[in-house]
Amino acid sequence: MWDAHRDDDLTVSMRNSVVMSFLFTYELASTLLRRFLQATMTTRGDAGEMTFPTLIRVGSEYGMLLHDWVQWFEYRKARNVMSHTYGEERANDVVAIAPRFLEDAEFLYKRLMEETQ
């Protein structure tokens, strides 16, 4: 990974880029999931009013998510921590989960593309 580089400034820049990409993509993924469910649900009520755990549970039931609430809870915790306190240790925590989150985000994207065509 990038920590093999000897340039500390480059390492910090790359880490910060991963963190910002995670935060942006997390918000985008949850918003798109909510919009998809709101457009397709017929019996569960208003997806716009769902709590986040319910949104993830229903998204999993619809086959839109690779992982369930347990994994998405980890993403949510990471997002909340980074939104309120930014530090090197917290940023490294996000970098550690970023590859797993990328898999989830790509899976959601593929499912959304399949469902909307």
C-alpha positions as CSV (number, residue, x, y, z in Angstrom):
1,M,0.0,0.0,0.0
2,W,1.1,3.6,0.1
3,D,2.8,3.4,3.4
4,A,5.7,1.8,1.6
5,H,6.6,5.2,0.3
6,R,9.3,7.2,2.2
7,D,7.6,10.5,1.4
8,D,5.6,11.4,4.6
9,D,3.7,14.2,2.9
10,L,2.6,11.9,0.1
11,T,1.5,9.3,2.7
12,V,-0.6,11.8,4.6
13,S,-2.1,13.1,1.3
14,M,-3.0,9.6,0.2
15,R,-4.5,8.7,3.6
16,N,-6.5,11.9,3.6
17,S,-7.8,11.2,0.1
18,V,-8.9,7.7,1.1
19,V,-10.8,9.2,4.2
20,M,-12.5,11.9,2.1
21,S,-13.5,9.3,-0.6
22,F,-14.9,7.0,2.1
23,L,-17.0,9.8,3.6
24,F,-18.3,11.0,0.3
25,T,-19.1,7.5,-1.0
26,Y,-20.7,6.5,2.3
27,E,-23.1,9.4,2.1
28,L,-23.8,8.7,-1.6
29,A,-24.4,5.0,-1.1
30,S,-26.8,5.5,1.8
31,T,-28.7,8.2,-0.1
32,L,-29.0,6.1,-3.3
33,L,-30.1,3.1,-1.3
34,R,-32.8,5.2,0.4
35,R,-34.0,6.6,-2.9
36,F,-34.1,3.2,-4.6
37,L,-36.1,1.7,-1.8
38,Q,-38.5,4.7,-1.7
39,A,-39.1,4.2,-5.5
40,T,-39.5,0.5,-5.3
41,M,-41.1,-0.4,-2.0
42,T,-44.8,-1.3,-2.0
43,T,-45.5,-2.6,1.5
44,R,-43.0,-1.3,4.0
45,G,-44.0,2.3,4.2
46,D,-41.9,5.3,3.6
47,A,-38.2,4.6,3.1
48,G,-37.5,8.3,3.7
49,E,-38.7,7.9,7.3
50,M,-36.7,4.7,8.1
51,T,-34.0,4.7,10.7
52,F,-30.6,3.8,9.3
53,P,-30.5,0.3,10.7
54,T,-33.9,-0.4,9.2
55,L,-32.8,1.0,5.9
56,I,-29.8,-1.4,5.8
57,R,-31.9,-4.3,6.9
58,V,-34.5,-3.7,4.2
59,G,-31.8,-3.1,1.7
60,S,-30.3,-6.4,2.6
61,E,-33.7,-8.1,2.2
62,Y,-34.0,-6.6,-1.2
63,G,-30.6,-8.0,-2.2
64,M,-29.1,-4.6,-2.7
65,L,-26.3,-5.0,-0.1
66,L,-23.3,-7.4,0.1
67,H,-23.2,-7.2,3.9
68,D,-25.8,-6.7,6.6
69,W,-26.2,-4.3,9.5
70,V,-23.2,-5.6,11.4
71,Q,-20.8,-4.5,8.8
72,W,-22.6,-1.3,7.9
73,F,-22.7,-0.4,11.6
74,E,-18.9,-0.4,11.4
75,Y,-18.9,1.9,8.4
76,R,-21.4,4.2,10.2
77,K,-19.3,4.4,13.3
78,A,-16.2,5.3,11.2
79,R,-18.2,8.0,9.4
80,N,-19.5,9.4,12.7
81,V,-16.1,9.5,14.3
82,M,-14.5,11.2,11.3
83,S,-17.3,13.7,11.1
84,H,-16.7,14.9,14.7
85,T,-13.0,14.3,15.5
86,Y,-10.3,14.1,12.8
87,G,-7.0,12.6,13.9
88,E,-4.3,10.4,12.6
89,E,-5.4,7.4,14.5
90,R,-9.1,7.8,13.4
91,A,-8.0,8.3,9.8
92,N,-6.0,5.1,9.9
93,D,-9.1,3.3,11.2
94,V,-11.0,4.5,8.2
95,V,-8.2,3.5,5.9
96,A,-8.3,0.0,7.4
97,I,-12.0,-0.5,6.6
98,A,-11.9,1.3,3.2
99,P,-11.2,-1.9,1.1
100,R,-14.2,-3.7,2.6
101,F,-16.4,-0.6,2.1
102,L,-15.3,-0.4,-1.5
103,E,-16.6,-3.9,-2.1
104,D,-19.9,-3.0,-0.5
105,A,-20.2,0.3,-2.5
106,E,-19.3,-1.5,-5.8
107,F,-21.9,-4.2,-5.1
108,L,-24.6,-1.6,-4.4
109,Y,-23.7,0.2,-7.5
110,K,-23.9,-2.9,-9.6
111,R,-27.3,-3.9,-8.1
112,L,-28.6,-0.4,-8.6
113,M,-27.6,-0.5,-12.3
114,E,-29.2,-3.9,-12.7
115,E,-32.4,-2.8,-11.1
116,T,-32.7,0.5,-13.0
117,Q,-32.2,-0.9,-16.5
